[in-house]
Amino acid sequence: MGKKQQGRGQKRAAKVAARKRKTTVRAEPRPIVTLPGLDGYEPAEIGEIGEIEAVEEMRYAVAEIRTLRQVGPHDGNPEWLEVLEGNVDALAATGEDELVVEIIDDRVRKAVVDTLGTSSPEPAREEVRCLVASDGEMGDPDADPDGIGGAPAQGMALMILLGWLANRGPRPIPTSARTRVPEWAARTLGDGPGAVVAQLIGITGGEEERNAALGETSDDLEDDFLAGLMWIAAGLVALYGDGDPNNYLAFPEGVPA
């Protein structure tokens, strides 16, 4: 991905966050970091501390994501906590940025899974609302508008999606996707999402098409810009990935599948 592409996408994420900060707050979304599997994990088991600091909390969240992927839900599985602790140990030296990327990758991936499971555009839109709300809390409104400082969660989600939709590497995207994915979106998610996907589908092409899809006209899509990229990912998984995002969509570099 060239610098020009990245700058456009990052600028858009910052614009969306700034726009959202001026609007009425909607229903409280779920937080970016959740630890549903640690309800019974007593603080004493986490090293005799009464409160997990932010980075340590993210470390446990990422360890849980990996554990769920490796052995499934807890559900009384005796090896679950052992695998979790092994993953925590493996993440001991992992920096905050890498942890956040993996958490957001998991969330966006789940939005794709839920899009496929419900045949609805709303899981992607709800995830965008969550990312926007998170940026409203932790973003810097005075950040450079050409960077992602004002919208870090949206910026990271955008970079993850651009990585998934890049037409390169061992899994090239077939030319047929240019027509089949918008048709799938219109048929499965509705005419509106289908039109958004048709506008953005050039993101799966060469550099010129990719730049055009990231151009100024896509600013008009507002929140449906990121949602539209999730719908494209869902369509690719449905049509070319046997419905399995974890096999079709690349994980961040260095993250075990």
C-alpha positions, 0 to 999 in steps of 0.5 A, spaced: 500 500 500 502 506 497 503 512 502 498 516 498 493 510 499 494 510 506 494 518 507 487 518 504 484 512 508 487 515 515 484 522 513 477 519 512 477 516 519 479 522 522 474 526 519 469 521 521 471 521 528 471 529 528 464 529 525 461 524 530 464 528 536 459 533 533 453 529 533 448 526 538 451 520 542 447 514 540 445 508 545 451 506 549 455 501 544 459 495 547 466 497 549 472 495 545 476 491 550 471 485 553 473 479 557 467 475 557 471 469 559 474 471 565 468 472 569 471 467 574 478 469 574 480 472 581 485 478 581 489 473 586 490 469 580 492 475 576 498 476 580 495 479 587 493 485 584 486 488 585 486 492 578 488 490 571 492 496 568 490 497 561 496 494 557 495 488 562 487 488 561 489 488 553 494 482 554 489 478 557 483 480 552 488 478 546 490 471 550 482 470 550 481 471 543 487 466 541 484 461 546 477 461 543 480 460 536 485 454 539 480 450 543 473 454 543 469 457 549 471 455 556 464 451 557 468 447 563 474 445 558 479 443 563 485 445 559 482 452 557 485 456 563 492 452 561 492 454 554 490 462 556 495 462 561 500 460 556 498 465 551 498 470 556 506 468 557 507 468 550 504 475 549 509 478 555 513 482 551 508 484 546 507 492 545 500 496 546 499 497 539 500 490 537 495 488 542 490 493 540 491 491 532 489 484 534 483 486 538 480 490 533 482 485 528 478 480 532 472 485 532 472 486 525 472 479 523 466 477 528 462 483 524 464 479 518 462 473 521 455 476 524 454 479 517 454 472 514 450 469 519 444 474 519 444 476 512 444 483 515 448 489 514 447 491 521 453 488 524 458 491 520 454 498 522 454 497 529 461 495 529 463 502 526 458 505 531 463 502 536 469 504 533 467 511 532 465 511 540 471 509 542 475 514 538 470 519 541 473 517 548 480 516 546 482 520 540 485 527 540 481 532 536 487 536 535 491 531 531 494 532 525 488 531 520 492 527 515 494 522 520 490 517 525 491 520 531 484 523 532 481 516 530 486 510 532 480 505 532 477 507 525 484 507 522 487 501 525 480 497 522 481 501 516 488 498 515 486 491 517 480 491 512 485 494 506 490 488 508 484 483 507 482 486 501 489 487 497 489 483 491 496 480 492 500 474 495 498 467 495 490 468 495 489 473 489 482 476 488 478 473 482 476 478 477 469 475 477 469 478 484 468 485 481 461 483 479 459 477 483 461 481 490 456 487 489 451 482 486 451 478 492 451 484 497 445 487 493 441 480 494 443 478 501 444 485 504 439 489 500 440 494 495 443 500 499 449 496 501 449 493 494 450 500 491 456 501 497 459 495 495 459 497 487 462 503 489 468 500 493 469 494 489 475 497 486 479 496 492 480 489 490 483 491 484 490 494 482 493 501 484 489 505 480 482 502 482 484 502 489 486 509 489 479 511 486 475 507 491 479 511 496 478 517 493 474 523 495 467 521 492 467 515 498 467 521 503 460 521 502 459 514 504 460 516 512 460 510 516 458 506 511 465 507 508 468 502 513 462 498 513 462 497 506 469 494 506 466 489 511 461 487 507 466 486 501 470 482 506 463 478 507 462 477 500 469 474 498 468 469 504 461 467 502 463 466 494 470 464 495 472 462 502 467 457 503 464 461 508 470 461 513 473 468 515 479 465 519 481 461 513 480 466 508 482 473 511 489 474 513 491 475 520 496 480 522 503 479 521 506 474 527 499 473 529 498 465 529 492 462 526 
